[in-house]
Amino acid sequence: MKEVGDLKGMKAEKSQGSKLKSIDERKHVLSEQLSQMRLPEIIVPKFNLSHQEVGEKTI
């Protein structure tokens, strides 16, 4: 016959497994949703300001 401590340990392992499975499923759903979202366009500046030009025009 198993002791109470053994039974509690078995129940804890079982509930931990189901919680991890639930987290994994939720993570997968969120990952799918994120991949379907449109990523914003990255804007790359096509000009260059030297520090002298910027320094002269600051207020």
C-alpha positions in Angstrom: 0.0 0.0 0.0 1.3 3.4 -0.9 1.7 6.1 1.7 0.0 9.5 1.6 3.2 11.3 0.7 3.7 9.0 -2.3 0.2 9.6 -3.5 0.5 13.4 -3.1 3.8 13.3 -5.1 2.2 11.3 -7.9 -0.7 13.7 -8.0 1.7 16.7 -8.1 3.6 15.2 -11.0 0.4 14.5 -12.9 -0.9 18.1 -12.4 2.5 19.5 -13.3 2.4 17.6 -16.6 -1.1 18.8 -17.5 -0.1 22.4 -16.6 3.0 22.2 -18.8 0.9 20.7 -21.7 -1.6 23.6 -21.3 1.2 26.2 -21.4 2.8 24.5 -24.4 -0.5 24.6 -26.3 -1.1 28.2 -25.4 2.4 29.1 -26.5 1.8 27.4 -29.8 -1.4 29.3 -30.4 0.2 32.6 -29.6 3.2 31.8 -31.8 0.8 31.1 -34.7 -1.0 34.3 -34.2 2.2 36.3 -34.0 3.5 34.8 -37.3 0.2 35.8 -39.0 0.6 39.4 -38.0 2.1 41.8 -40.5 5.5 43.0 -39.4 6.0 46.8 -39.7 8.2 48.0 -42.5 11.7 48.9 -41.3 12.6 52.5 -42.4 16.2 53.0 -43.2 17.4 56.6 -43.4 19.1 57.5 -46.7 20.9 60.5 -45.5 23.8 61.3 -43.2 24.2 64.2 -40.8 27.6 65.0 -39.4 27.9 66.1 -35.8 29.1 69.5 -37.0 26.0 70.1 -39.0 23.7 69.0 -36.2 25.6 71.0 -33.6 25.3 74.3 -35.5 21.6 74.0 -35.9 20.5 72.9 -32.5 18.6 75.4 -30.3 
